[in-house]
Amino acid sequence: MRRQLMLMRPVPGPSPIHNLWAGTKLVIVLAISILLTIAPTWPVIGLTAGLIVLAAALAHIPPSCIPSVPRGIWIVVVIGSIFTVANGGAPEFTVGPITIGSSIFSVDTGGSPLLNLGQITVGIGGFLDFLRISALGLVLLGLGAVTSWTTHVADIAPAVAKLLRPLRLLRLPVDEWAVTIALAFRMFPMLADEFRLLAAARRLQPPPPVRLSRRAEAVEMCTAAMVVALRRATEMADAITARGGPGRISAVPQRLRWADGLAFAVVIGLFGLTFAV
């Protein structure tokens, strides 16, 4: 059975990662993302992957949370890797001499070959770069997934508002920005469920007397999705108004604890190991 991607839905249960302040997790995600952008090397990717696995183990995230990869994505990855091998690049190795016999390729088996291709140099530098970029993407996805599985959406707005507090000196709408970011994270799983419901209802409908074109079906589905999104936005706006407005949502008191300091120390140690390697 295919497992779907479930983001912005915390895994139940207390853990050292769940107890961290949401702002700490956001700062760590930003810092590691910058580190991987500046130095996307294999040692950095490996250290970051190990840190993510350790955080997932401490958070008691079950393997069932990992979504199944569709078969089409694997096909695209295999085809892309084949094209990257054709690009060559160091390191290189030599194969041959290769000769073409009556109907097969053989490696210098003697006799009278029909065609002698000689030695062939194959470079796998492009393939290694493809693997490194793929691993980098998986690490970033894992970093975001672990953060979303251990952070409640309600804690994001106060954390963003506190992190952006210095911008209030410039009279910028920090509270509105924080609430907007939190609502975007909140609406993502809700809209995903609504779209799955629309798709299931579409499949259960009896076939129309006149078959619609793919363009007409796409327009119909987009229209239904827009109506659902507007309805959800209206409900969310009413809920915010009932709670006292965006300023009330982003004003929840929060403070750093010793566990947050330990998390920052681990990330600083990761940076130190990166520059040491």
Secondary structure by P-SEA (a helix, b strand, c coil): cccccccccccccccccccccaaaaaaaaaaaaaaaaacccaaaaaaaaaaaaaaaaaaccccccbbbbcaaaaaaaaaaaaaaaaaccccccccccbbbccccccccccccccccccbbbbbaaaaaaaaaaaaaaaaaaaaaaaaaacccccaaaaaaaaaaccccccccaaaaaaaaaaaaaaaaaaaaaaaaaaaaaaaacccccccccaaaaaaaaaaaaaaaaaaaaaaaaaaaaaacccccccccbbbbcaaaaaaaaaaaaaaaaaaac
